[in-house]
Amino acid sequence: MPDLVSKTNDDRGSMSSPTCLIVGDVLLFREGLARGLGRLGNVRIADSVPSHDAADSIQEHSPDIVVLDISHLDTLETIRPLLHKQPDLSVVGFGIGGQLDALRCAERGISSFVGRDESIEDLDLAIQKAARGEAVCSPALTARLIRHMAALIDNAQVQTNNCLTAREREVATLVKRGMSNKEIAKELGISPATVKNHVHMILEKLNMPRRASIGMAV
């Protein structure tokens, strides 16, 4: 949709406006969003593409925001490749159907949600907030997301306790306190080499890349 993109950027956009990529598999829907956002003039439309072209468009335009049609949840598979290409990318999902759908979206990396009954003005505001690093989410959904995260942490801790030996849990707890291998060895009455082996096994069992990560799992 180059003609619309060019006209929107030339006539409306400014260098301070966030650059937006619209991703969705219904052409009519994408064009309507691009025209509506262009009419409001607060964002610059870099491109408007179907989901299978999104990664290439990210590479070409490096937008600040992706606006993703999540009215069909199969489009969620689009997100991870996009974040791999541009890790600092903000994703605004529109067409959200309910809290359960929003939880699935949040797990994939979407930080802002615009529901099916909301307007183009609501979407425009969500994009501007996302460009400032703010999340857009209803209070009820925010509360549910927090509860969901707490449950995930509890489950992770249970899994940690189940896969580590008693000695490994002791070592992991002391690592979390910031103690060195020598300090842990002295505390537990074992050699620093043994502590080092325990730390290695903990990282391997928990599939963690570095020592500092242990504190998040215990």
Buried (B, 14 or more C-beta within 10 A) or exposed (E): BEEBBEEBBEEBBEEEBBBBBBBBBEEEBBBBBBBBBBEBBBBBBBBBBBBEEBBEBBEEBBBBBBBBBBBEBEBBEBBEEBBEBBEEBBBBBBBBEEBEBBEEBBBBBBBBBBBEEBEBEBBBBBBBBBBEEEBBBEEEBEEBBEEBEEEEEEEBEEEBEEEBEEBBBBBBBBBBEEBEBEBBBEBBEBEBEBBBBBBEBBBEBBEBEEEEBBEEBB
